[in-house]
Amino acid sequence: MITVEDLRNDPRIKGLIERSRSNLVKLGYTEHGFRHVERVSRDAGMILKALGYPKRDVRLAELAGYMHDMGAAVNRVQHEQTGAIIAMQVLEEMGVPFDEILDVITAIGNHHEETGEPVTAITAALILADKIDVDRSRVVASDLAHDIHDRVNFAASSGRVEVDPEQRIITYHIETTTEISPVIEYFEIFTARMIIARKAANALGCSFQLWINNTRML
């Protein structure tokens, strides 16, 4: 039974994640390396565990979260589909049962807001975990003036997802410094993320809320 620890120790996965990180840094993107995938893996599992899903689904959500951006080692464009194909090959070689592979690659292939849909619970959890990772530690550029994504991330001192299993509410909480980036800039670049996050919450039988600086926005 493969776990995230097995993925951490696999040299192929290490190399793919590191190449993805370095490629995206050169293209001017925020951090998409080990820090990001560790967090997404943890949060994806947490969401399903909090909602009472089986341990199997929790574990597979963690695997999908850890591997979800590996396709950027090839190219940022369609990295979700490329990553799913790569993950399928690696997991097959690791001896993962085919039904589990299918669940992981479906989630990876649907996590991107421009092309994805929360077609399974594992997919929905991955989407929700991925889209909340807004944090200044992800900024690698030194000049914030020219890139709105860097400003929005640098302004965010924390971003977290919370699950209320009794009320069936999934909430994004973000703390941001508006002097660095006004709240409107968050919506300017992340509206598509909020739309797919809401779809993902609904797919899990939950409503979705967004709170910024203790004020409800959605």
C-alpha positions as CSV (number, residue, x, y, z in Angstrom):
1,M,0.0,0.0,0.0
2,I,1.8,3.1,-1.3
3,T,1.8,6.2,0.9
4,V,3.2,9.7,0.6
5,E,6.3,8.6,2.4
6,D,7.0,6.2,-0.5
7,L,6.6,9.1,-3.0
8,R,9.0,11.3,-0.9
9,N,11.7,8.6,-1.2
10,D,11.3,7.9,-4.9
11,P,14.1,9.5,-6.9
12,R,11.9,9.9,-10.0
13,I,9.3,11.8,-8.2
14,K,11.9,13.9,-6.5
15,G,13.4,14.8,-9.8
16,L,10.1,15.6,-11.5
17,I,9.0,17.9,-8.7
18,E,12.3,19.7,-8.6
19,R,12.3,20.1,-12.4
20,S,8.7,21.4,-12.2
21,R,9.8,23.9,-9.6
22,S,12.8,25.1,-11.5
23,N,10.9,25.4,-14.8
24,L,8.2,27.5,-13.3
25,V,10.6,29.8,-11.4
26,K,12.3,30.5,-14.7
27,L,8.9,31.3,-16.2
28,G,8.1,33.8,-13.4
29,Y,5.6,31.7,-11.5
30,T,5.3,31.3,-7.8
31,E,6.8,28.4,-5.9
32,H,5.5,25.0,-7.1
33,G,8.0,22.8,-5.4
34,F,8.2,20.5,-2.3
35,R,6.7,23.1,0.0
36,H,3.6,23.4,-2.2
37,V,3.0,19.7,-2.8
38,E,3.5,18.8,0.8
39,R,0.9,21.3,1.8
40,V,-1.6,20.3,-0.9
41,S,-1.1,16.6,-0.1
42,R,-1.8,17.3,3.6
43,D,-4.8,19.5,3.1
44,A,-6.4,17.2,0.5
45,G,-6.3,14.3,2.9
46,M,-7.5,16.4,5.7
47,I,-10.6,17.5,3.8
48,L,-11.7,14.0,3.1
49,K,-10.9,12.7,6.6
50,A,-12.9,15.6,8.2
51,L,-15.9,14.7,6.0
52,G,-15.7,11.0,7.0
53,Y,-14.5,9.5,3.7
54,P,-12.7,6.1,3.8
55,K,-9.0,5.8,4.7
56,R,-8.4,4.6,1.1
57,D,-9.8,7.9,-0.3
58,V,-7.8,10.0,2.2
59,R,-4.6,8.2,1.2
60,L,-5.2,8.6,-2.5
61,A,-6.0,12.3,-2.1
62,E,-2.7,12.7,-0.4
63,L,-0.9,10.9,-3.2
64,A,-2.6,13.0,-5.8
65,G,-1.8,16.1,-3.9
66,Y,1.9,15.2,-3.8
67,M,2.1,14.4,-7.5
68,H,-0.4,17.0,-9.0
69,D,2.1,19.4,-10.5
70,M,4.7,17.0,-11.9
71,G,3.6,17.6,-15.5
72,A,5.2,21.1,-15.3
73,A,8.5,19.2,-15.6
74,V,7.5,18.9,-19.3
75,N,5.6,22.1,-19.8
76,R,3.3,24.4,-17.9
77,V,0.7,24.2,-20.7
78,Q,-1.6,21.2,-20.1
79,H,0.6,20.2,-17.1
80,E,-2.4,18.5,-15.5
81,Q,-2.9,16.0,-18.4
82,T,0.8,15.4,-18.8
83,G,1.2,15.0,-15.0
84,A,-1.6,12.4,-15.0
85,I,0.1,10.3,-17.7
86,I,3.5,10.5,-15.9
87,A,1.8,9.6,-12.6
88,M,0.2,6.6,-14.2
89,Q,3.5,5.2,-15.4
90,V,5.3,5.8,-12.1
91,L,2.5,4.3,-10.0
92,E,2.2,1.3,-12.3
93,E,6.0,0.7,-11.8
94,M,5.5,1.0,-8.0
95,G,2.9,-1.8,-8.1
96,V,-0.1,0.4,-7.2
97,P,-3.5,-1.3,-8.0
98,F,-5.1,0.0,-11.2
99,D,-8.3,1.2,-9.6
100,E,-6.2,3.3,-7.2
101,I,-4.1,4.7,-10.1
102,L,-7.3,5.7,-11.9
103,D,-8.5,7.7,-8.9
104,V,-5.2,9.5,-8.6
105,I,-4.8,10.3,-12.3
106,T,-8.4,11.5,-12.6
107,A,-7.7,14.0,-9.7
108,I,-4.4,15.2,-11.2
109,G,-5.9,15.6,-14.7
110,N,-8.8,17.7,-13.3
111,H,-7.1,19.9,-10.8
112,H,-6.4,22.9,-13.0
113,E,-9.1,25.6,-12.9
114,E,-9.0,26.2,-16.7
115,T,-9.8,22.6,-17.7
116,G,-10.8,20.6,-14.7
117,E,-14.0,19.5,-13.0
118,P,-14.5,17.9,-9.6
119,V,-15.7,14.6,-11.0
120,T,-14.8,12.5,-7.9
121,A,-14.4,13.2,-4.2
122,I,-10.6,12.8,-4.5
123,T,-10.5,15.3,-7.3
124,A,-12.7,17.8,-5.3
125,A,-10.4,17.5,-2.3
126,L,-7.3,18.1,-4.5
127,I,-8.8,21.2,-6.1
128,L,-9.8,22.7,-2.7
129,A,-6.3,22.0,-1.3
130,D,-4.5,23.4,-4.3
131,K,-6.4,26.6,-4.8
132,I,-6.0,27.9,-1.2
133,D,-2.2,27.9,-1.2
134,V,-1.7,31.6,-1.3
135,D,1.2,32.7,0.9
136,R,4.2,35.0,0.7
137,S,6.6,32.1,1.1
138,R,5.6,31.1,-2.5
139,V,7.1,34.4,-4.0
140,V,10.5,33.9,-5.5
141,A,10.7,37.3,-7.4
142,S,12.4,40.3,-5.7
143,D,10.4,42.9,-7.6
144,L,6.7,42.9,-6.8
145,A,5.7,45.9,-8.9
146,H,5.3,44.2,-12.2
147,D,3.5,41.0,-11.3
148,I,0.1,40.9,-9.7
149,H,0.4,37.2,-8.8
150,D,3.6,38.0,-6.8
151,R,1.9,40.9,-5.0
152,V,-1.2,39.0,-4.1
153,N,0.9,36.1,-2.7
154,F,3.3,38.3,-0.9
155,A,0.5,40.2,0.7
156,A,-1.0,37.0,2.1
157,S,0.5,36.1,5.5
158,S,-1.7,33.0,5.8
159,G,-4.3,31.1,3.8
160,R,-6.0,28.0,5.1
161,V,-8.9,25.7,4.4
162,E,-11.3,24.7,7.2
163,V,-14.0,22.0,7.2
164,D,-17.1,22.0,9.3
165,P,-18.4,18.5,8.9
166,E,-21.6,19.1,10.9
167,Q,-22.7,22.2,8.9
168,R,-21.1,20.8,5.7
169,I,-19.2,24.1,5.1
170,I,-15.8,24.3,3.5
171,T,-14.1,27.7,4.1
172,Y,-11.1,29.5,2.8
173,H,-9.6,31.9,5.4
174,I,-7.0,34.4,4.1
175,E,-5.1,37.1,6.0
176,T,-3.7,39.7,3.7
177,T,-2.0,43.1,3.9
178,T,-4.1,45.4,1.7
179,E,-1.4,48.1,1.6
180,I,0.7,45.6,-0.5
181,S,-2.2,44.3,-2.6
182,P,-5.8,45.4,-2.3
183,V,-8.5,42.7,-2.0
184,I,-9.8,43.5,-5.5
185,E,-6.5,42.1,-7.0
186,Y,-7.2,38.8,-5.4
187,F,-10.4,38.5,-7.3
188,E,-8.8,39.9,-10.4
189,I,-6.6,36.9,-10.7
190,F,-8.3,34.2,-8.7
191,T,-12.0,34.4,-9.6
192,A,-11.7,31.2,-11.7
193,R,-10.1,29.5,-8.7
194,M,-13.0,30.5,-6.5
195,I,-15.5,29.2,-9.0
196,I,-13.9,25.7,-9.2
197,A,-13.4,25.7,-5.4
198,R,-17.1,26.2,-5.0
199,K,-17.9,23.5,-7.5
200,A,-15.5,21.2,-5.6
201,A,-17.2,21.9,-2.3
202,N,-20.6,21.3,-3.8
203,A,-19.3,18.0,-5.2
204,L,-18.5,17.0,-1.6
205,G,-22.0,17.9,-0.5
206,C,-20.8,21.1,1.1
207,S,-21.3,24.9,0.7
208,F,-18.3,27.1,0.1
209,Q,-17.3,30.3,1.9
210,L,-14.4,32.7,1.4
211,W,-13.2,35.0,4.2
212,I,-10.5,37.6,3.8
213,N,-9.3,39.5,6.8
214,N,-12.2,38.2,8.9
215,T,-14.8,39.5,6.4
216,R,-16.9,37.1,4.4
217,M,-16.6,37.7,0.7
218,L,-18.4,34.6,-0.7
